[in-house]
Structure formats: structure tokens, C-alpha cells
């Protein structure tokens, strides 16, 4: 209901939003979206978010799958410690690390940059991704890996050519969850990205809301909000079977 209300409000005028908040618009104003995309810079924020989220998801999948594969398939001293270290990250509130994280990123010279946000997004998502994929890799048949090693394949070859394709359902599930979280992230970018030209969609909507309080462009704000919701809804509707399928396969031994 809140999503539908926001979408309908995107087609109203500012007057209708306040005088008839629950009714349908008298005239469906599609120009609100054009104004939000161009004048409110939603298009720029949208592109910034696509760049950062795509980089963050790809880097997370690469690193977390490699860590999870090693933890699931190789026995070595400290294996359980490393695994529970990642699991412990799931219960650590992220906002408690904002101050030291800010100074780390600042000292590395990555404040207000795309690659700074990408690295922070990836590390922030590693705990859940490693936890999920470790359980998933444990369910994969080891006979294929052993046969490939006997045929002369290296461990890198076994991972990238055999085990990683077998883990495709789990990778899709983890990638989708991380996509949803990174797309909606607000706390990390607001702390690490102060350049208006590199604002992500959540920061852009917040800036529009602030200006709307002064210029009364609430219809543009709702249009921008609707635009920001579309990728999340589309991705979920397309891949909802892969999400449930990946979680089911990863839970079966």
C-alpha cells in the first residue's frame, strides 16, 4: 500500500498531494518524471548508483565465493576461527564502525570516490555472503573436483571452471540480496560520499526532499522515489524463483 500510494502521488500536482492524498490524480502528470530525471538530477544519481552497486556486487561475489570455497573445502588450522569471524560480522552493528571507517577511507584517499564506496560496500556485504556461500559449497559434490585434479587441473581451474558454475543458484541469490541492500543503502554513502556529483540514489532523494521543503516540488520527489523503486521491483520480479531456489538448494544436504 505505501508503494502504491507513492507511485500514484508521483502523477499528481503538489496541490493534489495535500488536498487529496488518497484519491487518484485528476490528470496523470507524466512530466513529473521528466522533471525529476533532468532538473532534479535523478538521472545522474541513478547512473552513480548503477556504477557503485554493480562494482560492489561483482567484487563481493568474487571475493566471498573464493573465501567460502576455501572454508568449505579445505581443512587447515584456524578454519573455524576465520569462519566464525565472518559470522560474527553479521551481529556487529555497522553504524558503530562509521567513525573509524571514515578515517580509514580518508587516509586511503578514497573519500567521495566511486571505488571507495565500491570497496566499502563489498566489505560490508562479505559477512553474509561468506556465511551463505560456505554452506552452499559444502553441499556440492567433491567427486567432480577430485576428478578434475586427477586430470591435471589446478585448484584455480577446479574453482573457476567446475565449482563456481555449480554454485550459480547460490551466487544469484547472494547477488540479489546484496543488490537490494546496496541499492537502498543510505548510511554508508552519506558518511563517505559528500560530493553532490557522485551522490547515489538514496542521497539524491534526500537532497530532493530537502529542496522540496523549500520549493514545494513534492511531486518531483515522489516521481524520483518511484524511479528509484523500479529497478528493485523489476529485479525481484524477474529473479524471485532464483532467490527461493538458491536458498533451498543451499539448505539441503
C-alpha positions in Angstrom: 0.0 0.0 0.0 2.7 2.6 0.8 4.5 1.8 -2.5 1.3 2.1 -4.5 0.5 5.4 -2.7 3.9 6.8 -3.5 3.6 5.7 -7.2 0.2 7.3 -7.5 1.4 10.5 -5.8 4.1 10.8 -8.4 1.5 11.6 -11.0 -0.2 14.3 -9.0 0.4 18.0 -8.7 1.7 19.4 -5.4 -1.8 20.7 -4.6 -3.4 17.3 -5.1 -0.9 15.6 -2.9 -2.0 17.7 0.1 -5.7 18.2 -0.7 -6.5 14.7 -2.0 -3.7 12.4 -0.7 -5.8 9.2 -1.1 -7.5 9.9 -4.3 -6.4 9.4 -7.9 -4.9 12.3 -9.8 -7.3 14.5 -11.9 -4.7 14.5 -14.6 -1.9 11.9 -14.8 1.2 14.2 -15.0 4.0 12.2 -16.7 6.0 15.3 -16.9 6.8 14.9 -13.2 9.1 12.1 -14.1 10.9 14.1 -16.8 11.4 16.9 -14.4 12.7 14.7 -11.7 15.1 12.9 -14.1 16.6 16.1 -15.6 16.0 19.1 -13.3 16.3 17.1 -10.0 19.3 15.2 -11.4 17.7 11.8 -10.7 19.3 10.5 -13.9 22.8 11.4 -12.6 22.1 9.8 -9.2 20.7 6.7 -10.9 23.8 6.3 -13.0 26.1 6.8 -10.0 24.1 4.1 -8.1 24.3 1.7 -11.0 28.1 2.1 -11.2 28.7 1.7 -7.4 26.2 -1.2 -6.9 27.4 -3.1 -9.9 31.0 -2.8 -8.8 30.1 -3.7 -5.2 28.1 -6.8 -6.1 30.7 -8.1 -8.6 33.5 -7.6 -6.1 31.5 -9.2 -3.3 30.7 -12.3 -5.3 34.3 -12.8 -6.4 35.9 -12.4 -3.0 33.2 -14.1 -0.9 32.9 -17.1 -3.3 36.7 -17.6 -3.1 36.7 -17.4 0.7 33.7 -19.6 1.1 35.1 -22.2 -1.2 38.3 -22.5 0.8 36.5 -22.6 4.1 34.1 -25.2 2.9 36.6 -27.5 1.1 39.9 -27.2 2.8 40.8 -28.2 6.4 43.6 -26.1 8.0 44.4 -24.7 11.3 42.2 -21.7 12.0 39.5 -22.6 9.6 36.7 -22.4 12.1 38.1 -19.2 13.6 38.1 -17.5 10.2 34.6 -18.8 9.5 33.2 -17.6 12.9 35.0 -14.3 12.4 32.9 -13.7 9.3 29.8 -14.9 11.0 30.5 -12.5 13.9 30.3 -9.7 11.4 26.6 -10.4 11.0 25.8 -9.3 14.6 28.1 -6.3 14.6 26.0 -3.1 14.0 27.5 -1.3 11.0 26.9 2.2 12.3 29.3 1.6 15.2 32.2 1.4 12.7 31.3 4.5 10.8 33.8 6.8 12.5 36.9 4.5 12.2 35.7 3.6 8.7 35.6 7.2 7.7 39.2 7.8 8.8 40.4 4.6 7.1 38.8 5.6 3.8 40.1 9.2 4.3 43.6 8.1 4.9 43.5 5.9 1.8 42.4 8.9 -0.2 39.1 7.3 -1.3 36.6 9.7 0.2 34.0 11.0 -2.3 35.1 8.4 -4.9 33.3 5.5 -6.7 36.0 3.0 -5.9 35.9 4.0 -2.2 32.2 3.2 -2.0 32.6 0.0 -4.0 35.2 -1.3 -1.6 33.2 -0.4 1.4 30.0 -1.9 0.0 31.9 -5.1 -0.8 33.5 -5.5 2.6 30.2 -4.6 4.3 28.5 -7.5 2.5 31.2 -10.1 2.9 29.9 -11.5 6.2 26.5 -12.5 4.9 27.9 -13.7 1.6 30.6 -15.9 3.1 28.2 -17.3 5.6 25.7 -18.2 2.9 28.1 -19.5 0.3 30.1 -21.6 2.7 27.0 -23.6 3.5 26.3 -23.8 -0.2 29.7 -25.0 -1.3 29.5 -27.8 1.4 26.6 -29.3 -0.5 28.5 -29.5 -3.8 29.8 -32.9 -4.8 33.5 -33.3 -4.2 33.9 -36.1 -6.7 33.9 -33.7 -9.6 36.7 -31.6 -8.0 38.8 -34.7 -7.3 38.3 -36.0 -10.9 39.5 -32.7 -12.3 42.5 -32.6 -10.0 43.4 -36.1 -11.2 43.1 -34.9 -14.8 45.7 -32.2 -14.1 43.6 -29.2 -13.3 44.9 -26.7 -10.8 42.9 -25.6 -7.8 42.2 -22.3 -9.6 40.9 -24.3 -12.6 38.7 -26.5 -10.4 37.2 -23.5 -8.7 36.5 -21.3 -11.7 35.7 -24.0 -14.2 33.8 -26.5 -12.1 32.7 -25.4 -8.6 31.8 -21.8 -9.5 29.4 -22.8 -12.3 27.8 -25.4 -9.9 27.3 -22.6 -7.4 25.3 -20.5 -9.8 22.0 -20.7 -7.9 23.7 -19.6 -4.7 25.6 -16.8 -6.4 22.4 -15.5 -7.9 20.7 -15.5 -4.5 23.6 -13.8 -2.8 24.0 -11.3 -5.6 20.3 -10.3 -5.5 20.2 -9.9 -1.7 23.4 -7.7 -1.9 21.9 -5.7 -4.8 18.8 -4.9 -2.8 20.8 -3.9 0.2 23.4 -1.8 -1.7 20.8 -0.1 -3.8 18.9 1.0 -0.7 22.0 1.9 1.4 21.9 5.3 2.9 24.1 5.4 6.0 27.4 4.4 4.3 27.2 6.8 1.3 26.0 9.7 3.5 29.1 9.2 5.7 31.7 8.6 3.0 30.5 10.5 -0.1 30.0 14.2 0.2 30.4 15.1 -3.5 27.0 16.0 -5.0 28.2 14.9 -8.4 28.7 11.4 -7.0 25.5 11.1 -4.9 23.8 7.7 -5.1 20.0 7.5 -5.4 19.3 7.5 -1.7 21.4 10.7 -1.2 19.8 12.2 -4.2 16.3 11.6 -2.9 17.2 13.1 0.4 18.5 16.2 -1.3 15.3 16.5 -3.3 13.2 16.1 -0.2 15.2 18.9 1.4 14.8 21.2 -1.6 11.1 20.2 -1.8 10.6 21.6 1.7 11.7 24.9 0.3 10.4 24.9 -3.3 7.3 22.7 -2.8 8.3 20.2 -5.5 6.8 17.2 -3.7 5.5 15.7 -7.0 9.1 15.6 -8.3 10.2 14.0 -5.1 7.6 11.2 -5.4 8.5 10.8 -9.1 12.1 10.4 -8.1 11.2 7.9 -5.4 9.2 5.9 -7.9 12.1 5.8 -10.3 14.4 4.6 -7.6 12.0 1.8 -6.7 11.6 0.4 -10.2 15.0 -1.4 -10.5 14.5 -3.2 -7.2 10.9 -4.3 -8.1 11.9 -5.4 -11.6 14.9 -7.4 -10.4 12.9 -9.1 -7.7 10.0 -10.0 -10.0 12.4 -11.4 -12.6 14.6 -13.4 -10.2 12.2 -14.3 -7.4 12.4 -18.0 -8.3 16.1 -18.0 -8.3 16.1 -16.4 -4.8 14.0 -19.1 -3.3 15.6 -21.9 -5.4 19.1 -20.8 -4.4 18.2 -20.7 -0.7 16.6 -24.1 -0.9 19.5 -25.8 -2.6 21.9 -24.3 -0.2 20.0 -25.6 2.7 19.8 -29.3 1.5 22.5 -31.8 2.3 
